[in-house]
Amino acid sequence: MRNPLAFVVAFLASSLVALAQTAPLHSAERGLDPDWSVFAWGGLKAAAAGKAGESVIRVEVTEQAQPWAGFVLGPGWNQPPSAMLPVTAADVASGALLLEVNGGMDRAGATRGGQRIQFLVNLADASGAELKGTAGYLGLDAVAGEGAIDNDPATWQKVRIPLARVAGAAAPQVAGLKKLSVQVQGGSAADAGFLVRNVRLESAAEAPPAPPVVAAAAELQKLRLKLGTQDPGWNHRVGERVRFSLVFSAENPVTETIQVRYRVGPERFEGPAKTIDVPPEGVEIDGGSLDKPGFLRLIATAQVGGKEIKAVATAAVSAEQIQPTQTEPADFDAFWKATRAELAKIPIDPVLVPKPELSGPAFDAYELSLANYDPLGEKPRFYGILCVPKGAGPFPAILQTPGAGVRGYKGEIWVPRDQFITLEVGIHGIPVTEPGKYYQEQASGPLRDYQVRNLHDRDTFYYRRVYAGVMRSLEYLMSHPKWDGKNLVTRGGSQGGQLAIVGAALEPRVTAVAAAFPAWCDVTGHLRGRAGGWPLLFTGKQPEDDTGKARRAAQVATTAYYDTVNFARRLRVPAYFAWGYNDDVCPPTSFYAMLSVVTAPKEVHVYKDAFHNLPGEGWGGYTNWTVAKARGK
């Protein structure tokens, strides 16, 4: 039995203020209120423990720990459904939930920081029913100005979560606090804990005075961040100091000085929070320099006119010189040839269910399922929405691969479906036209954290069946009687971009590939002290025991067979890439690591201030290119 990883969460709550009319939910002196409980999820264990005067809630990671894990503080199982902590309308308007955080201990007993955590406050109406549509998870950067817990055990970082921000439009209905959730952010559960103390409600009377409203607050649209003197395209060189210019913009001139909190450093490794006063004319911030290719990111937040404004700018530093950290296995091609051979043993067995509600005057839509290779035998089918023009044809074909998550599909809608055979696939081996609740249950149950399932085993890793399903989908399109026999394009964004590249690399008859901000690029980056691609693997501390080291080594070895980098090496057809420098889901470092190995003809379109998305013109160019290539141009 592997020893549990030490993941300690200490909940050192002081007394709640009088407005709450209740005993402390948890305090060091009194322990956990008997009417409230801590519920751990994602493979964590939680229990209140400690000697008198030093009670803590201790949460440990078990062998079943999931990449996303956390705990919830809420009414105990013996409480009525209406149980909650009451708040007044005034408290909702100007009060907040307060707490402080600090680093916890790792298995060696050392206290350290670096943990990325986020908070969810659930509010309720007078009946105790949770209100829908209130704010979701708030990261530490949003409520404390810090991207992660710092490494100074003597410093407690203060967190203030305004109830008005949580409530949003539901504020008039709020009558109580239902629960607080604290979740570990990232691709894997950290192996060191963190401390939380002094959790209490701040009353309206206690709330700090509202920040002064700037003259143009009513017209203030956004806090703009831009790079200043070196390059308007945010492109810089190794050794060059990057100076970020930060300025407020509004329809009318801003005349007051406004305080801004910011962090700056290599992407996903931004430093501690600092503050700066920004005068009306703006200010420059020295972002430093990099001694090797990469990206420098500045994240700034400010409270203006009662609302928070956030802006990000990410500077490319000799990005075209970034090289992958991922290795290339000697038997990479043999492994995928063997997978294709296993797939070939299974008859394709297409099943088409007409979907008139998804069809149009010039095309017919079907829910399609195909027999697929699954090394575990759990999901032997692959599903999607097929749209076929009603004309005689022949027609080009386009395979649309999906972004991460679990959802239903309605078919490719961005290309003329009366002119192309299109197939939009799901990847999970489940039907794609069920009600939304079905996918919510799948996502929170059997498909939770699918992206890392069996990562320690190359042969049964989740994506082996997925990559086989992409090959099978292309096989079906090429067998369709209306296919023109010449033009076959793959396309997708994020995980879909990853799968589009995989399909084009594994199927030689694909004629072009379009990938927007592709995932799974150079996922070993964090092991080398830089950002790796989604799903942000290996972000925690390296294991120290032999069992943990062996498992980690097996996981790293598996990634080499599935990393988009090693498929991009094998592209031989025109490729279209598009992404933004501000992407915080699939970091741009990972894109350029992948791009460096592409020898096929390629177009690269950068929208510097885009996050995990593209602007309208970006999607337009991506689709227009797809259509042109599908037409053989």
Number of C-alpha atoms within 10 A of each C-alpha: 5 10 11 16 20 21 23 25 26 23 29 24 26 19 19 21 15 11 16 19 11 13 16 21 25 28 24 23 17 17 24 24 15 13 14 20 22 22 18 21 16 19 17 23 20 20 16 16 14 13 10 10 11 13 21 26 24 22 24 20 27 17 12 10 20 20 23 18 20 26 20 19 19 22 23 16 10 11 13 10 14 16 21 25 21 20 23 15 16 12 24 26 18 21 24 23 18 19 21 19 26 27 29 26 19 20 17 9 10 10 17 19 19 20 26 19 21 21 22 19 22 23 30 27 20 13 13 20 17 20 16 12 11 20 18 14 17 17 21 24 22 21 19 19 24 24 25 26 26 22 16 13 15 9 13 17 19 18 22 17 22 20 25 23 18 22 24 14 12 17 20 12 15 25 22 25 23 23 21 17 18 21 23 21 21 21 19 20 28 27 21 27 27 27 21 23 21 19 22 19 26 26 22 19 12 13 13 10 9 11 13 13 14 17 14 18 18 13 14 19 13 15 20 18 22 22 20 17 12 15 13 11 15 22 17 23 20 17 14 14 15 27 20 25 18 25 19 21 19 15 11 12 16 21 13 16 15 21 16 20 19 25 22 25 19 22 24 20 17 18 18 16 18 13 14 14 13 17 16 15 14 17 16 16 16 11 19 15 19 20 10 14 19 27 28 25 23 24 23 26 21 20 17 22 17 15 12 14 18 18 18 23 25 28 29 23 26 18 22 14 16 20 18 23 20 25 16 16 14 8 10 14 15 11 15 17 13 11 20 17 12 15 20 13 10 12 10 18 12 13 14 16 12 15 17 11 10 17 19 14 8 14 20 20 24 22 24 24 25 21 21 29 28 24 16 12 10 10 16 19 24 28 28 30 28 28 29 24 23 15 12 8 16 17 25 24 30 26 26 26 28 23 19 17 18 23 23 19 19 20 22 20 10 11 15 14 21 19 20 26 28 29 28 25 29 27 27 23 22 20 21 27 17 12 10 12 10 15 20 14 13 15 16 11 10 9 16 18 18 18 18 18 16 15 21 19 15 20 17 16 23 20 22 18 28 20 22 22 28 27 22 23 26 23 14 15 21 20 11 15 12 20 19 16 16 16 21 28 28 29 28 24 26 24 25 26 28 28 31 29 29 26 29 30 22 21 15 12 18 24 19 27 31 28 26 28 30 31 29 27 36 30 28 27 22 18 18 10 12 19 27 32 28 23 21 23 24 21 22 17 13 13 15 11 11 10 13 15 13 14 15 17 12 15 20 21 20 20 25 21 23 23 23 30 31 27 26 23 18 19 26 18 18 18 27 19 20 23 29 25 28 26 21 16 19 28 28 28 30 30 29 21 26 27 22 17 17 19 15 14 12 17 12 12 15 15 17 20 22 19 21 18 20 22 13 9 10 19 15 13 14 21 16 14 19 23 21 10 20 22 17 13 9
